């Protein structure tokens, strides 16, 4: 499988994105607009901060195109750093 579209469904958990990496054939393109997890992430973050795309790009290890847009190497690097920062913040809040 090279292309996966699950637009306008009821995906409401990032675990669904994480499972895409488990496919033996590396999915190269993903479309996921119109899902609650994407909409909620955008609403919660506000217009001036990073939204659902960085979270999705960081989680989708092998994807080269997300919602029709190419993922460049620099963007992937920035998304990975954003994701790690957010994960560390959540972890520290839980243990403190």
Helices and strands as residue ranges (DSSP letters): E 3-5, H 15-20, E 29-31, H 36-45, H 52-59, E 65-66, E 69-70, H 73-95
